Amino acid sequence: MKFFYLLLIICIISCSEKSTIEKKNFTNHFYDIAFELRDNGQIDSSFSYFYKAKDIFLQENDSFGVGKCLTNLAIIQENKGDYFGSQETSLSALHYFNNKDSLQYKYLSINYNSLGIAAAKLKNYREAIRFYTQALNFSSDLQDKALYQNNLGNSYTNNKNYNQAINIYNDALKIDNINGIIYSKTLTNLAFTKWLQNKNYNPIPEFQKALNIRLKENDNWGLNSSYAHIADYYLRSNPDSAKIYAKKMLDVARQIKSPDDQIEALQKLITLENSQNSKHYFQVYQNLSDSLQTARNKAKNQFALIRYETEKNKADFLKAKAESTERQNKIIVRNIIVISLFGLLIFAYFYYRRRQKILRQEKLLEVKNTELKYSKKVHDKVANRIYQLMSQVENTEIIDKDSLLFGLENAYETSRDISYDNKEVNENQNFSEQLHKMLDSYSSGSVKLISNGNTEKLWESVNFQNKTEVYLILQELMTNMKKHSQANIVSIKFSKDNSRINISYTDNGIGIKNLSPKNGLQNMENRINAINGTIIFDTETNNLLKINISFPV
């Protein structure tokens, strides 16, 4: 059995170790590929691999990995104009981040910033303010803080809360070692907000300073913003200047491939140009607006299709994995069954050997018990009977030949039929009389027997088996008395006390200390134990041998 359990444990441990090693060596290759594709401009493919990587992280119970994938998916959706989809994905990502783990703060701030951008694009500036504030709370990088403060300030500006926006921009300008791009962004946003708050304010010095920095840094996205702000400032006071900066904005917007900024520049030019050129710009604006809407709808559908295909592939993969797991489980079950059968065979073999050994021992014990049984029967039924006849011959002056022959024949028949378990006591005859006759046969001229209390009423509630045992015990006792005690007076008293029968034997012989009765006394003890009785020998009272026998009815 130990060998069987050992095999079973080895099988389970090997399966467990294999699973642990596979998990330890796990690397999400989809996640790395997604970044490579994004950096190479393959945005749609990048989206697909981020989605696949998310599912792998889910299978590995890596919540942080899932949150990172969802954040990147949301950024891609926002860049493609799927603002509602981006918000939904970013909000899902929040469930997988742990806001008590400082190692995750970087991605938490990025995710909240993405939520703020999507809300701002949908012109939900109150929500944008809330999300940008959260991004600042989780940000520890100074450059990121300055960037998020600009986004937050823009939302306050768009919500016409100019004082709050100005305070935030001023705070951003105080950040140490702020780089030129972010500094110019903050400077132009601050100047633009001050002008919106007070139309008499001249923002051109700050606009020009920010523009020079952006030209030096080759910051086309920043130039696009500067040209937009300057055009807006000159829109009423100096339309020609406004038109020049609007055209510059359109050129830069086309270079950076920003359809939203192109549309904004075209809207300015439609207002500033003459009717003929305005008509041209309007046509371009209409075509671009339609294309932009079509592209955004296509992006939404494409993202939905990618999700559908990924989920379908995931379902197919899970189905195949389930089938593979089922096959593996069947193999494991089969191996367990084989090992179990092998173990059962080993157990059956050793059990069979042990059982055979036990049977051999039981057979030897049975033989010994049988030998003992027949030895007791020979002793009780034959030897004692013969000794009884010898006692009669010894103590009778005139021998009745027929009676002696009858007794010998009876002993012969008993010995011949002993294997058939003939009974010494006849169940159909009066037991007290049979007992009296047996005891009286030991009485002689030299041995006087006194018996008292042996009545049939005494034995009414005693079963036949117990009667037989009592008969044989007393027969053994009388035989030993006759052989060894040298007594001339024997007293046997029978009585009943509650539910027990008591037999008190007394003789005035030499006692039992100097005797060596061997099997006789042992037989008596065995028989009294068989009927749950007790036998007590007392040789210390007045040099008399007293034996008290007691057994339950």
Secondary structure, 3 states (H helix, E strand, C coil): CHHHHHHHHHHHHHHHHHHHHHHHCCCCHHHHHHHHHHHCCCHHHHHHHHHHHHHHHHHCCCHHHHHHHHHHHHHHHHHCCCHHHHHHHHHHHHCCCCCCCHHHHHHHHHHHHHHHHHHHHCCCHHHHHHHHHHHHHCCCCHHHHHHHHHHHHHHHHHCCCHHHHHHHHHHHHCCCCCCHHHHHHHHHHHHHHHHHHCCCCCCHHHHHHHHHHHHHHCCHHHHHHHHHHHHHHHHHHCHHHHHHHHHHHHHHHHHCCCHHHHHHHHHHHHHHCCHHHHHHHHHHHHHHHHHHHHHHHHHHHHHHHHHHHHHHHHHHHHHHHHHHHHHHHHHHHHHHHHHHHHHHHHHHHHHHHHHHHHHHHHHHHHHHHHHHHHHHHHHHHHHHHHHHHHHHHHHCCCCCHHHHHHHHHHHHHHHHCHHHCCCCCCCCCCHHHHHHHHHHCCCCCCCEEEEECCCCCCCCCCCHHHHHHHHHHHHHHHHHHHHHHCCCEEEEEEEEECCEEEEEEEECCCCCCCCCCCHHHHHHHHHHHHCCCEEEEEEEECCEEEEEEEEEC
